[in-house]
Amino acid sequence: MAAAQITAATVSSRSVPTFEGLRSSSVKIAAFVPLRQGLNQRVFRPVVVKAATVVAPKYTSVKPLADRVLIKIKEAEEATSGGILLPTTALSKPQSGEVVAVGEGRTVGKNKIEIGVKTGTQVVYSKYAGTELAFNGSNHLLLKEDDIVGILETDDIKDIKPLNERVLIKVAEAEDKTAGGLLLTEASKEKPSVGTVIAVGPGPLDEEGNRKPLLVAAGNTVMYSKYAGNEFKGKDGSDYIVLRASDVMAVLS
C-alpha cells in the first residue's frame, strides 16, 4: 500500500489585509507527515502561534477608550522557586501586570463611573481576557476593567484586593480518606469546591451606579461552583481562587 503524505501550508500575514499601524503576526500550522516505513510511526512538527497584534514603531502611545485598560504583562517565570530552569512549553501564562493607561470610564444611570485602577498599579486579570499587543518592545494586554480580578499589593496572591463583585477564597484541602476510612492517593482526591473567604470586593453597581454590598464576608466558609474563577498558588503552598460572588452557591456553618 502506498504511503500517504499530508502537509499543511503556512498561513502568513501577507495573505490577509493589513491596517495602518497594525499588522498580524504569522501563524504556522503544524504539518502531519506519516513515514514511509510504517503507518504506526508519525512525525509531528511544532506548532508556532503568535496571536499578538503588533503596533508599528511610529505610534508612541495607546489610549484605551471607555472602560478599557492597557496593561504591561509581567514576564513569565523562567525558573522554579528552587532555581530549576523551565522549558518554554512549561512556562505558565502570566495573569498579572502593571496598568500603564486607562480609559475615561463609563456612564451607569446618571452617574459617571471612573476606572477603579490607576496607572502604575499591579493587577491580576482573567486568564483569557483581552487582546494582546506587542508595543514599545513589550507585551501588553488591552482589556475591559471588569476583566481585572483584583489589585496585587504584594507579590503574594493571598494579599490581593478583589474588585467589584469578586471574592478571594482560600481553598479547603482535599479529604485524605473516604467516608469509610480508606486512604486516598493524590490522583484520586476530589478537587474541593469549599473554602474560606479571605477578602471581598466593594460589590457590583446597580442601575444608578451605586455599589450593592455582597452577601458573603471575610471569614465565611462557602461552597462555590466547581469550574468558576481563576486559580492561584500562594507562597504558603495553599490554593486560592478568585471568583464572582454570583458563583458562590452557599454559606456553610
Phi, psi and omega in degrees: 000135182287141179281142179268150175227121182240128176232154179246138181286159176273130178265121183241160179293347179294337185267359179239155181297148176246156180243152183303120176090343182234141174215143182274139176288157181288151178236124179254130179264135182297144176263142178245113186233105173293139179281155181290336186291338181176152183284347182276350180260135183227151174239124178245121176271149184296149176267129178244113181236122176237100188266352184293141174278130183265123177271127183301144183301336182292344177265123187258355179210154175233118181255109177295150178254156176052236185259030179265156184225140176257125184239133172275117188288136174291138181294145178294143177293132180260359179214154176283173179298339177271001176093007180279127179291138180259139173292161182303323183291341183262354180291127179281144180292126181297149176235022181219162180181185183251132177289124181246345177198147180227156176279183183275357179100195182216167180252127176238117186064235177258002185257140174271120182257115179280162177297135185277359177236152181248162177299143182092350181282137174273127184229162173243138185231165179300145191297322186247026183270157168078183180240127182279139178232136169264111190215131180054036176080006181227160177272132180234166178225128177253115185216170176282150180303326182294344178276355174275123185272337180179168177262129182260101185276342174229188178266016179242129186297336181292346180262009182295145177255105183296149178252156176053235184260025181271157186227136175262125183235134170271118187288135177293149179289146179293148179294139179272344183226156172281173178299334179272000176096004180282136178288139180256142173281166180301322183290332185263356178289130180284136178297122182286152174235036179230143178192181181253131179290125180263319181205153179230155177281177181288349178108164180283168177268140174271189185295338180263001179089013178264149181283137175254123182296149180281160182272355177242157182223163177303135181101341178292141169265125189229160171249133184231165179301139191293327186247025182265163167077187180241125185265144180220158174250124180280166179293339178276004180086355180279157176266138178232156176218139174246124182216170178285147180300332179293344177271356173276122188265331184198154173257129182260145178212000000 
